[in-house]
Each structure stands twice: as C-alpha cells, then as structure tokens.
Amino acid sequence: MLQQTQVQTVIPYFNKFRKKFKTLRSLSKSNEKQVLKLWEGLGYYRRARNLLATSKLLVKKYDSKLPNNIEEVKKLPGVGEYTANALLGLIYNQPKIAIDGNVMRVFARLLNKKKEKINYERLILLNKKKLFHINRNADFVEALMEFGALICKPKDPKCGVCCLNKSCKYFRSIRKITTKEKKVIKEMNYDIFCYLNNNKQIALTKENKIGFLKNFNLPEIKNMRKKSTLKNWKFLKNYKNSISNLKLNINLYYKFSNKKPSNYNWYFLKNNKEFIPSFTKKIFKQVSILF
Ligand code: SF4
C-alpha cells in the first residue's frame, strides 16, 4: 500500500484491510472483487491484485511462509529486486538493503557524488562488514528508509542534527554535488465513449488494453482523433486527469442508447456495490450533468 503512496493516506485503508483479513490465509480465500472494493480510492490497483495472488501462492506452495531466498521471493507477483531485498531484510534479518531513490540519495550525499555515478551493489558488498556488523538488519533497512525520508530529505536535508554529519562528504564539502530528482511525466491524449441509458446507467467493460487500468471497468477508450471524424457521438467536454506519472488529456463523448456492445455491462452512476476505479468515477461525475 505504501508504494508511491503517503503513510497518512494509507493508514485508514490498512486498518480496514487488516480488520477484514486477519491472516494470510483469510486473504488468500478472498477474491478480487472483495480486495479491490477495500482498495477503492487508493489507486495503483495492480498492487491489490498482486497482493491477493501472492497470498494464494504463499499459502498453496510455501505453507504460508515467505521463502527465504531472493530468487524465490522475486517470483512472487509484483515483487521485484527492491521489494525482495526489503522483505528479506525486514522479515529474516538478512544483510540486504532495499535500494530506492531515498537510499541512493543518502549514499550519494555521504560520498558527495552524483547518484548515477555510484555502483550501489558493489558499494554495499565492499562495505558489508561495516554496514551489517551489529546483526540488526531489519532495523537497519527500516532506519535507512526513514533516514532518507525524514533527515537526508531531497530538499533541505537536516544536516545540523544529522548523526552522520562528521563523516558526510556532502556536508563537509564546499562544492556540494547534487542530482536533480525529476519525475518523468508522460502526456497522453484519449477519446472516451460513454453509452448511457435513461436509468442513469453507463456501459463499462473490462476488456480494455489501456496499460494503467488494464482489465478494469472502463467505458470505451481510444487514442484521440479529430472531433470531426466522430459523427455518431456527442461531444461532452475536454478535461485533464493525472494518474501517477501520466498526464491525461481527455475528450469525453456520449450516446444515449438502450443497446450496448455485447462485452459491456450496465452500471449505475451512483452507489455501486462493485469496485469502480477512481478514473472511471471521474467519468461518472462528468456525465452525471446530463441527467
Ligand atoms: S549530513 Fe546532511 S547530507 Fe549528509 S547524510 Fe546527514 S542529512 Fe544527509
């Protein structure tokens, strides 16, 4: 849940989730519908699907325990190098460091080098004895993440109170080397086509291939074309929507009809019991003005 999401946002979701699923086994027995409903509003829904798939795999194949070698852990859905290292460090106290942007920045500052100039794996290997000597690797992994987030922050690091400032080359150097941390934003242009009926319903399908919401409930969505080529659809409005690193420019079209394509289902614009991603809910809001 914490991937790309702030702690304050996650807390109510986490509590609700833990209340519903008290054990790994209870999570593994649930289904995608239930899990996504609890996740609704938190975004990055692939995480929820992966978590569910991982719980099922752990119960079935690994007797409800996380495997303790990195190659096996990396086979779990949604677990890459970073998460695998974090899990093995946190859960099994293994000498691992999860290298994310925060950790890279801390190392880069300690050495006063550009982030991309450092071979982190080699650096950790060469300093293994110093880094892991007290055998509290679980604490160390967590401390390093917190240190990057709270003390050695991207902007205005708290060097004055930092326990490492005596040995930090960035702090001691007159020529401080920094790396610009910029988020790569991708702009996309889409046309969205909404079938509506007089019962205040909209037709949605899970058969879409749009990467960021693949297999979730959406109206028809296509790459943007010229308005003049879309004669059978009424143009409602243009609006912008941002999802993670995507900036979406959307032209919204609609058509009132009692017929819908066969692979679509009707959904009410309000009070749906089923999970609806926030992206689709925003579309609901836009078309609601037509009723
Ligand atoms: S002294 Fe400043 S730059 Fe160096 S590690 Fe501490 S907070 Fe980061």
Boltz pocket constraint, residues with backbone or C-beta under 6 A from the ligand:
constraints:
  - pocket:
      binder: B
      contacts: [[A, 106], [A, 109], [A, 110], [A, 151], [A, 152], [A, 153], [A, 157], [A, 158], [A, 159], [A, 160], [A, 162], [A, 163], [A, 164], [A, 165], [A, 168], [A, 169], [A, 170], [A, 171]]
      max_distance: 6.0
